[in-house]
Amino acid sequence: MSRTPASDVEITADTVRRLLREQHTDMAHEPVTVLANGWDNVIARVGDDLLARLPRREQAAKLVLAEQAWLPQLAPRLPLAVPVPVRTGVPTSFYPYSWSLTPWLPGRPVVSGDGTSAEIDPGGTALALGAFLGALHHPAPPHAPTHRTRGVPLLDRRELDDHNASLLSDTGHLIEALEAGRSAKPWPHEPVWLHGDLHPANVLVREGRIGAVIDFGDVTAGDPATDLAVAWMLVPAPARDVFWDQYARAVPFLDETRVIRARAWAAAFALVFLANSADNPQMAAIGRATSGALRSE
């Protein structure tokens, strides 16, 4: 198994304080607490109401820019809260990337950094996610961003998925799901907006109910099956039909091939998380749970 990608720059609470003093002087007095150091970003709480989101490596720098450009346009039609940037920052002599300040959204990730899972209401989860994706998955403009490995035909990422599988054992059920998706009819319609990274660490829950979807760095246009993998990553099996029914109310073209491709994307995400989480309990837990959901069908 691989480990979390190395950081290009050290980011501490002092880094955030310096950025605030230079670029948002009215907030220089606010307390700063680093909350998470993820694959792509460091997240710090600023005062009571805001989060600072700072890329920790060059590959992630464009993700913050994508959020800044597109979330303000997508948010008004979405039925769940999303972290629309309220202020932005630019590179400096001591920090090389653009960065954002977003609202503090209440709740905790469905799967936290230590790999523990929150209790969720199955029916409410199915309804909330079905409605959210139904509102999001509408045709994207020609100038919408594209992604090398998200929203693309599954055959385009065969090398990546096969490499991840080669690092693991007991992946027969995941390979079977992937092969079914690769053989299914590709997405035949114009690209739609996607979250691109919709998994349980990017969904906030409060008192058992979903309240927000975060981390839109991989926002892209493409095949909606990428996001629909969440049906196996987060929706309990008894509520999965509720999810599909809710989603189908808003989105045309829901057919068996889209479900087959979505299941294959769930397998692809499981392989990514399992193969690259030697030091990341959160992603490893999501990978195991997704693999188990696919195996149990």
Beta strands, then each sheet from edge to edge (+ up, - down):
strand 1: 32-37
strand 2: 41-46
strand 3: 50-55
strand 4: 87-89
strand 5: 99-103
strand 6: 108-109
strand 7: 192-194
strand 8: 203-206
strand 9: 209-213
strand 10: 220-222
sheet 1: 1+ 2- 3+ 5- 4+
sheet 2: 6+ 8- 9+
sheet 3: 7+ 10-
end
